[in-house]
Amino acid sequence: MLNFEFRVRARKALQNHWQVALLIGLIAALPELLSQLVSALTGGSAAQRLTVLIENDMNILYSNERLASELQSILNDQGFQWSAVLRVITWLVAPALSLGMTAYLLGLLRMQAGTVSSVFSRMKIWYKSIGLHIMTSLKAFLWALPGIAVTIAATFLLAYNVNSTEDLYSMVSWVNFLAYAGTLAAIIPMVLALLRYAMASMVLADEPSTGVMQAIRRSKEMMKHQKGNFFLLMLSFVGWYLLLVLLEILLINMVGYVLASTIYMVLSLALNVYISTTACAFYLNAKGESPVIVLQNNTSI
């Protein structure tokens, strides 16, 4: 099946259900949005706060006592503590809400429209959603680890052998080369791993009784010869993201930052729902199940 057909299926499924789909998408994204908002209002994460302090006074780096004092002050800040608590809640809740959204979109593609409450339909397996998130992230990181390790080891080895200024200049060029090579050696296997496990969340959303590792194994089977097709399908949406960014820049100059950001958020939410529905259509096809969507000419696609 061609990639444009998945997008057609997604648009057809969403045609009369955009309001509910957008509301579900907003609920699923709300914990992360609130976490980011509170973090921004309270000064950001510990790393962001410490970075700002160091930028304003580099001497902090040369005093371990002062560095420890500043870090302790950040950790004791009430705003930071509330932000940290909200991040933990987001980490616990967001994966299950995402599964609920996926379940709703799969229902649309099967012409079984659900309600807004569908977004909470997978809260009973919140522990599985967290486990799946941890396992897929860990597995992807492990695939990237060899490239990272080689880059770090080679950099330390070159630094250890520097004996003169000429060696230093030579080392810089080698370090740059190793940095690019190491980045590629880390990113490419990690991307392939993420593509390999891309269907796991959909398997779990579609069949809640499935175990975490079983969902991962089934995703690997589905994506055995489909990784390139799915990558190209997701890549086809890059133009939409670029268009949204350009639109936001234009709107900021025309209507102001607040209104422009609000419009951008709504359009970005709609695009994410569209992309998620397209990915669900891909999943159903990989599973061997054709979405029950009929075009106006009464022919199934």
Solvent accessible surface area in square Angstrom, and as a share of the most:
residue,aa,sasa,rsa
1,M,104,0.46
2,L,117,0.58
3,N,37,0.19
4,F,104,0.43
5,E,40,0.18
6,F,4,0.02
7,R,56,0.20
8,V,30,0.17
9,R,2,0.01
10,A,0,0.00
11,R,119,0.43
12,K,55,0.23
13,A,5,0.04
14,L,0,0.00
15,Q,94,0.42
16,N,129,0.66
17,H,60,0.27
18,W,85,0.30
19,Q,160,0.71
20,V,48,0.27
21,A,1,0.01
22,L,45,0.22
23,L,81,0.40
24,I,0,0.00
25,G,2,0.02
26,L,59,0.30
27,I,35,0.18
28,A,15,0.12
29,A,37,0.29
30,L,74,0.37
31,P,20,0.13
32,E,79,0.35
33,L,61,0.30
34,L,79,0.39
35,S,9,0.06
36,Q,100,0.45
37,L,98,0.49
38,V,41,0.24
39,S,14,0.09
40,A,75,0.58
41,L,137,0.68
42,T,39,0.22
43,G,46,0.44
44,G,6,0.06
45,S,32,0.21
46,A,25,0.19
47,A,73,0.56
48,Q,106,0.47
49,R,34,0.12
50,L,34,0.17
51,T,67,0.39
52,V,82,0.47
53,L,56,0.28
54,I,32,0.16
55,E,126,0.57
56,N,119,0.61
57,D,39,0.20
58,M,108,0.48
59,N,98,0.50
60,I,3,0.01
61,L,83,0.41
62,Y,177,0.67
63,S,40,0.26
64,N,125,0.64
65,E,149,0.67
66,R,97,0.35
67,L,52,0.26
68,A,61,0.47
69,S,68,0.44
70,E,41,0.19
71,L,69,0.35
72,Q,97,0.43
73,S,69,0.44
74,I,11,0.05
75,L,77,0.38
76,N,90,0.46
77,D,55,0.28
78,Q,124,0.55
79,G,20,0.19
80,F,21,0.09
81,Q,84,0.37
82,W,159,0.56
83,S,1,0.01
84,A,33,0.26
85,V,76,0.44
86,L,41,0.20
87,R,76,0.28
88,V,86,0.49
89,I,83,0.42
90,T,9,0.05
91,W,113,0.40
92,L,66,0.33
93,V,41,0.23
94,A,25,0.19
95,P,25,0.16
96,A,0,0.00
97,L,8,0.04
98,S,56,0.36
99,L,7,0.03
100,G,0,0.00
101,M,23,0.10
102,T,19,0.11
103,A,19,0.15
104,Y,6,0.02
105,L,2,0.01
106,L,2,0.01
107,G,11,0.10
108,L,5,0.02
109,L,0,0.00
110,R,46,0.17
111,M,126,0.56
112,Q,122,0.54
113,A,57,0.44
114,G,32,0.31
115,T,88,0.51
116,V,46,0.26
117,S,73,0.47
118,S,22,0.14
119,V,0,0.00
120,F,105,0.44
121,S,51,0.33
122,R,43,0.16
123,M,60,0.27
124,K,181,0.77
125,I,17,0.08
126,W,117,0.41
127,Y,123,0.47
128,K,33,0.14
129,S,4,0.03
130,I,13,0.06
131,G,21,0.20
132,L,8,0.04
133,H,91,0.40
134,I,77,0.39
135,M,56,0.25
136,T,22,0.13
137,S,54,0.35
138,L,83,0.41
139,K,51,0.22
140,A,3,0.02
141,F,96,0.40
142,L,92,0.46
143,W,125,0.44
144,A,2,0.02
145,L,68,0.34
146,P,82,0.51
147,G,6,0.05
148,I,63,0.32
149,A,51,0.40
150,V,97,0.56
151,T,26,0.15
152,I,89,0.45
153,A,62,0.48
154,A,22,0.17
155,T,44,0.25
156,F,144,0.60
157,L,113,0.56
158,L,48,0.24
159,A,52,0.40
160,Y,182,0.69
161,N,82,0.42
162,V,46,0.26
163,N,134,0.69
164,S,56,0.36
165,T,85,0.50
166,E,140,0.63
167,D,54,0.28
168,L,80,0.40
169,Y,152,0.58
170,S,57,0.37
171,M,32,0.14
172,V,72,0.41
173,S,65,0.42
174,W,136,0.48
175,V,37,0.21
176,N,79,0.40
177,F,118,0.49
178,L,31,0.15
179,A,44,0.34
180,Y,162,0.61
181,A,40,0.31
182,G,9,0.08
183,T,68,0.39
184,L,108,0.54
185,A,49,0.38
186,A,10,0.08
187,I,79,0.40
188,I,95,0.48
189,P,32,0.20
190,M,64,0.28
191,V,50,0.29
192,L,75,0.37
193,A,0,0.00
194,L,87,0.43
195,L,19,0.09
196,R,46,0.17
197,Y,16,0.06
198,A,25,0.19
199,M,0,0.00
200,A,1,0.00
201,S,44,0.28
202,M,18,0.08
203,V,0,0.00
204,L,0,0.00
205,A,0,0.00
206,D,25,0.13
207,E,54,0.24
208,P,47,0.29
209,S,105,0.67
210,T,7,0.04
211,G,29,0.28
212,V,29,0.16
213,M,76,0.34
214,Q,83,0.37
215,A,0,0.00
216,I,2,0.01
217,R,131,0.48
218,R,56,0.20
219,S,0,0.00
220,K,87,0.37
221,E,124,0.56
222,M,29,0.13
223,M,0,0.00
224,K,139,0.59
225,H,155,0.69
226,Q,54,0.24
227,K,43,0.18
228,G,47,0.45
229,N,71,0.36
230,F,13,0.06
231,F,89,0.37
232,L,101,0.50
233,L,0,0.00
234,M,54,0.24
235,L,89,0.44
236,S,52,0.33
237,F,2,0.01
238,V,66,0.38
239,G,45,0.44
240,W,131,0.46
241,Y,85,0.32
242,L,110,0.55
243,L,99,0.49
244,L,16,0.08
245,V,67,0.38
246,L,105,0.52
247,L,64,0.32
248,E,35,0.16
249,I,91,0.46
250,L,105,0.52
251,L,24,0.12
252,I,59,0.30
253,N,123,0.63
254,M,146,0.65
255,V,65,0.37
256,G,30,0.29
257,Y,149,0.57
258,V,117,0.68
259,L,91,0.45
260,A,0,0.00
261,S,31,0.20
262,T,65,0.38
263,I,57,0.29
264,Y,62,0.23
265,M,84,0.38
266,V,75,0.43
267,L,66,0.33
268,S,18,0.12
269,L,28,0.14
270,A,24,0.19
271,L,14,0.07
272,N,62,0.32
273,V,0,0.00
274,Y,22,0.09
275,I,24,0.12
276,S,38,0.24
277,T,0,0.00
278,T,0,0.00
279,A,7,0.06
280,C,2,0.01
281,A,0,0.00
282,F,3,0.01
283,Y,0,0.00
284,L,0,0.00
285,N,50,0.26
286,A,30,0.23
287,K,69,0.29
288,G,71,0.68
289,E,57,0.26
290,S,71,0.46
291,P,5,0.03
292,V,82,0.47
293,I,9,0.05
294,V,60,0.34
295,L,50,0.25
296,Q,159,0.71
297,N,100,0.52
298,N,125,0.64
299,T,71,0.41
300,S,91,0.59
301,I,39,0.20
